[in-house]
Amino acid sequence: MVRVRRCVLKLKIGSPKELFVGEARVAMTPDSAQALQKLGYDCVVETGAGKAAGFSDDAYRAAGVTVLDTANELYASADVIAKVRPPETSEVEQLTPGKTLISFFYPAQNAALLEDAKATGANVIAMDMVPRISRAQKMDALSSMANIAGYRAVIEAGNNFGRFFTGQVTAAGKVPPAKVLVIGAGVAGLAAIGTATSLGAIVYAFDVRPEVAEQIESMGAQFVYLEFEATQDGAATGGYAAPSSPEFREKQLAKFRELAPDIDIVITTALIPGRDAPKLWLADMVSAMKPGSVIIDLAAERGGNCDLTVADQRVVSDNGVIVVGYTDFPSRMAAQSSTLYSTNIRHMMTDLTPAKDGKLVHNMEDDVIRGATVTFEGAITFPPPPPKVQAIAAAKPKEKVKELTHDEKRAKEAAEFKAQTTNQVKLLAIGTAVMLLVGAFAPASFMSHFIVFVLACFIGFSVIWNVSHSLHTPLMAVTNAISGIVILGALLQIGSSNWLVVTLAALSVLIATINIVGGFLVTRRMLAMFQKS
């Protein structure tokens, strides 16, 4: 049975000012409001809601948004309330049957808040519960915020680190590059890897999921491997890492102790939803780090991955290591965070408004809407059933390539050499026969030029054929010089009295010109690939 709530009248969607202390984000920006209006909704915001994120009330008015004086007025007039943080008790009390709240909610950690929301009869869509399937990526607010947190973590590390990220050789001396270790290669971890690499640091990364090793290395970082016989898959449902075994954990900690003295910056991102953060960077590892080193703990809100982490504080260890446990990294980039989060909200509203007529259709048969809905028409709908579509396709097992023995390798090489020699002898015999056949009928003056031509073709083929494919593009620059010789010879022959010679010379000029111009264009594009601009 399809459970659908359909609203007949044109609805209003509103965003109040966040009550959480220090929260600078807003769930609706002027740009997202214009997109929501195209879906048929009227938009309202509380005055000052976007001020901390850089969006003035006048900017909202210019976008056609009604600015209301108080939150009470907004809750009374709006049918859909879009927020960032989970609602406070005072905000839940203002919900009524028929209204829809869209915000982060964390129902597993907020059971009492979930019961309060159920009692109001309102429908609650938790942005943190959007299923991790391909179709829902545009609504994945957790990934949007994690991406910003990973980026900001590196910027925060640079702010506390007393040296360059990149290595430099200057007149004053040589500056070594910073060494950065990122623990956890989820969205935040990959964002941190990309940012630290672009700043010139030597980046190491670790994750319990071996399948992310190629992804890490493709971004310019080095994957930290463990000498451990894999007995379990490190990936859990939804793309998160699964808890590791005690044996694996011991190997993991031993590796971190080995790396600690050489690492300048550690960024930890290991966190499993609904669980306390695992302790991965222990006190003895902090003690082994150099003074002035920095630890950025992105899991501080759930206890932290580091023993010394204190939520929302910056502490300095006895040996001078700085441990940053801020829990508001996305809010520290409020303008960017609000832009991405409001886009996630807008995509959610697009799915809730299939006809784009300002009428909300809460289709509980839709995998994304059902997965994100935690209360519906006075009933708790959390936890949701598993989505019909798998979040991550199972990886196909790789076939192990059989390693050849020493005798087998020698036999294979001998067979390949024999086959290559046979082919060369056959080609040489055919070429000799052709030369003898041509020499039997052609004049001596032609044969001298013909032999030079054949030798040039043979040498050119042998040289180019043995060039690696990755060097074919740079080779275009070399062919420009050869084409330059061709075009000079062709220009000298254009003044000939023989029409056939003039025609061939003109054709040679055309082809050589195309080769020269094309070679320089391709070479220029190739060189542009190595320029940051």
Salt bridges, closest charged atoms under 4 A:
GLU18 OE1 - LYS83 NZ 2.92
GLU23 OE2 - ARG25 NE 2.78
GLU23 OE1 - ARG85 NE 2.75
ASP42 OD1 - LYS10 NZ 3.71
ASP58 OD1 - ARG61 NH1 3.01
GLU91 OE2 - LYS83 NZ 3.46
ASP140 OD2 - ARG132 NE 3.55
GLU156 OE1 - ARG152 NE 3.19
ASP207 OD1 - ARG209 NE 2.81
GLU214 OE2 - LYS398 NZ 3.40
GLU258 OE2 - LYS255 NZ 3.66
ASP264 OD1 - ARG163 NH2 3.34
ASP264 OD1 - LYS290 NZ 3.27
ASP276 OD1 - ARG302 NH2 3.48
ASP284 OD2 - ARG257 NE 2.59
GLU301 OE2 - ARG85 NH1 3.89
ASP328 OD1 - ARG332 NE 2.85
ASP351 OD2 - ARG135 NH1 3.43
ASP351 OD1 - LYS138 NZ 3.75
ASP366 OD1 - ARG135 NH2 3.16
ASP367 OD1 - LYS388 NZ 3.34
